Amino acid sequence: MSTTGKDNMPGNLSMEQQFKLKVVQDQVKGLSLEQAQEYVVEVMRQMMVKDNLVKHLLKNA
C-alpha cells in the first residue's frame, strides 16, 4: 500500500476501509426492500450524528 500522493487524500478509502465496504456490500445484498430502507435511514442518522460531533469538536477546539 502506497503512502504517498492521493492515497492519503481524505476522499480516498484505505485498504482496510475498502475491505469493510466490500463486507457491507455483500451483507446488504440479501436484505429485503424494507430492511434496505431502514438501513439507509440509520446510516444517514449516524452520519448526521458524526457531522454534529465533528462540528462540536471544531467549534470547541
N, C-alpha and C positions, 0 to 999 in steps of 0.2 A: 504494500500500500504506500503510495507516494504521500509525502507530507509537504509538498510544495505547490504553489500556484493555486489553481481553482479548487483543489481537493479540500482546502481549508475554508472555503467561502461559506458564509452562513447558510446560503440557499442549497448547498450540496449536502447529501447524506453520507455519513461514514459507512464503512463496510458493515459494521455492526447494525446500524440503523437500516440499511438496505436489507439485511437478513431478517430483522424483526418485521419489516414491512412485508416481506415475502411470506413470513409465517402468518401474519394477519390476513394477507390476501388469500392464502389457502384456507384459513379458518372461515372467512365470510362467504366463501363460495357456496357453502351448504345452508346458508340462512334463508328463511322464508322472507317474503317481501316485508311483512310486519316486523320481523326481527331486524332486518336490514335498516328499516326506517328508524327504529328505536336506537339502533347502534349509531347511526349518523347523528341523531339528535344528541345523544350522550357525548359523542366525540366533540361536537360543536360546543356543548356546555363546558366540557373540560378545557377546550381551547380558550374559551372566554374567561374562565377562571384563571388560567395561566396568564392571559393578557393582563388581567386585573392585578395579579401578583407582580408581574414584571413592572407595570406602571407604578405600583405602590413602592416597589423597591427602588426604582429610578427616582421617584419623587422624593424619597427619604434618604437618598444616598449623599 
